Every structure is written in structure tokens, then in C-alpha cells.
Amino acid sequence: MEGETFSRLGDGSDQMDPKVVQTLQKGLVQVQTILDQNRLLINEININHESKVPHNLTRNVGLIREVNNNIKRVVGLYNDISSSFIKSSIDVSSNGDDDDGDDHGSSSCGGALKSNGKGCHKRNRVA
């Protein structure tokens, strides 16, 4: 069943490119690995917090930073997965209809990708 996750769309009449399926599955496995690691880190943080031992509380600072960095990695992976999926969808839907390379003025980039298949850069919030 797991292998079938991305193999069909709708009623099964539309097939996805096997390379896209592989990219999606690889990205989702990476995300799950990082989330599993975060679960372990958070459990350790909770144990350290409950112990109230100064050394353990100090250690939590580094562990929390690691969790935050992992979250940033997950966001980046989801962005890559989304961009890859959208790009492949655009490639399939356009199927060579417009090869002039012009994005036809679509620079507002309200979606994840411009019509030329290139991603937009979002402004990062300052914490």
C-alpha cells in the first residue's frame, strides 16, 4: 500500500512520472526520519527538565537548538518536495505548449512557483 501512495491520481487513469514518485517518497522518508529524531530529542528535553539538575537544564539549550534546526530542515524539505511536485505538474500540463521561456508577466508569484517553473523567494521573519 505504501508504494501505491503516489502511483495513481484520481480514478487511476492518470499515471505519475516514476521519477516524481521516487523524489516524493525519498523526501517524505527524510522528513519522517528528522521528525522521529525530534521526538527522541523532545523526550530527552522533558526528562532533563523534570530532573531539574543544572547540568541537564543547561544541556537542554543545545537540544532545543537542535530541534529548531531540524524543524528548519523539515520546512526546507517540504518546500523542495512541493516545488518538485508543482514543477512536474506544470511540465506535464504544459507538455511543450509554451517553450518561449517567457513567464508572460507572471512575476507576482502568489503561488509556490512562477509560471516559468522557478520558485519564489519568501521573506524570512526575524525572530
C-alpha positions as CSV (number, residue, x, y, z in Angstrom):
1,M,0.0,0.0,0.0
2,E,2.8,2.4,0.8
3,G,4.3,2.1,-2.7
4,E,0.9,2.9,-4.1
5,T,0.6,6.3,-2.3
6,F,1.7,8.4,-5.3
7,S,1.4,5.9,-8.1
8,R,-2.1,6.9,-9.2
9,L,-4.2,10.1,-9.3
10,G,-8.0,10.3,-9.3
11,D,-9.5,7.1,-10.7
12,G,-6.2,5.6,-11.7
13,S,-6.2,6.8,-15.3
14,D,-3.5,9.4,-14.8
15,Q,-0.1,8.0,-14.0
16,M,2.6,10.0,-12.3
17,D,6.2,10.0,-13.6
18,P,8.1,7.3,-11.6
19,K,10.9,9.8,-11.0
20,V,8.4,12.2,-9.3
21,V,7.1,9.4,-7.2
22,Q,10.6,8.4,-6.2
23,T,11.5,12.1,-5.3
24,L,8.4,12.5,-3.3
25,Q,8.9,9.2,-1.4
26,K,12.6,10.0,-0.7
27,G,11.7,13.5,0.6
28,L,9.0,12.2,2.8
29,V,11.2,9.5,4.2
30,Q,13.8,12.2,5.1
31,V,11.1,14.3,6.8
32,Q,9.9,11.3,8.8
33,T,13.5,10.5,9.9
34,I,14.0,14.0,11.1
35,L,10.6,14.1,12.9
36,D,11.5,10.8,14.6
37,Q,14.8,12.3,15.8
38,N,12.9,15.3,17.1
39,R,10.6,13.0,19.1
40,L,13.6,11.5,20.8
41,L,15.2,14.9,21.4
42,I,11.9,16.2,22.9
43,N,11.7,13.2,25.2
44,E,15.2,13.9,26.4
45,I,14.4,17.5,26.9
46,N,11.4,16.6,29.0
47,I,13.4,14.2,31.1
48,N,16.1,16.8,31.7
49,H,13.5,19.4,32.6
50,E,11.8,17.2,35.1
51,S,15.1,16.3,36.7
52,K,15.9,20.0,37.5
53,V,19.6,19.1,37.5
54,P,21.5,22.2,36.5
55,H,23.7,20.3,34.0
56,N,20.7,18.7,32.4
57,L,18.9,22.0,32.1
58,T,22.0,23.6,30.5
59,R,22.1,20.7,28.1
60,N,18.5,21.4,27.1
61,V,19.6,24.7,25.5
62,G,21.6,22.7,22.9
63,L,18.9,20.1,22.4
64,I,16.3,22.8,21.8
65,R,18.6,24.4,19.2
66,E,18.9,21.0,17.5
67,V,15.1,20.6,17.5
68,N,14.7,24.1,16.0
69,N,17.4,23.3,13.3
70,N,15.6,20.1,12.5
71,I,12.3,21.9,12.1
72,K,14.0,24.3,9.6
73,R,15.3,21.3,7.7
74,V,11.8,19.8,7.6
75,V,10.4,23.1,6.3
76,G,13.1,23.1,3.6
77,L,12.4,19.5,2.6
78,Y,8.7,20.2,2.4
79,N,9.4,23.2,0.2
80,D,11.6,21.1,-2.0
81,I,9.0,18.4,-2.3
82,S,6.3,20.9,-3.1
83,S,8.4,22.7,-5.7
84,S,9.3,19.4,-7.3
85,F,5.7,18.2,-7.4
86,I,4.4,21.5,-8.7
87,K,7.2,21.8,-11.3
88,S,6.4,18.3,-12.6
89,S,2.7,19.1,-12.7
90,I,3.4,22.2,-14.7
91,D,5.7,20.3,-17.0
92,V,3.0,17.6,-17.6
93,S,0.2,20.1,-18.0
94,S,2.1,22.4,-20.4
95,N,3.7,19.5,-22.2
96,G,5.6,21.8,-24.5
97,D,2.7,24.1,-25.3
98,D,4.8,27.3,-24.5
99,D,8.5,26.9,-24.9
100,D,9.4,30.5,-25.4
101,G,10.7,30.7,-21.8
102,D,8.7,33.9,-21.1
103,D,6.7,33.9,-17.9
104,H,4.2,36.3,-19.6
105,G,4.4,38.9,-16.8
106,S,3.6,36.5,-14.0
107,S,6.1,37.9,-11.5
108,S,3.7,38.4,-8.6
109,C,4.4,34.8,-7.6
110,G,1.3,34.3,-5.5
111,G,1.8,30.5,-5.8
112,A,4.7,28.3,-5.0
113,L,6.2,28.7,-8.5
114,K,6.1,31.3,-11.2
115,S,4.7,30.1,-14.5
116,N,8.2,29.6,-15.7
117,G,8.7,26.8,-13.1
118,K,11.1,28.8,-10.9
119,G,10.4,29.2,-7.2
120,C,9.7,32.4,-5.4
121,H,11.8,33.6,-2.5
122,K,9.8,34.3,0.6
123,R,10.9,36.9,3.1
124,N,12.1,35.3,6.3
125,R,10.6,36.6,9.5
126,V,13.0,38.0,12.1
127,A,12.6,36.3,15.4
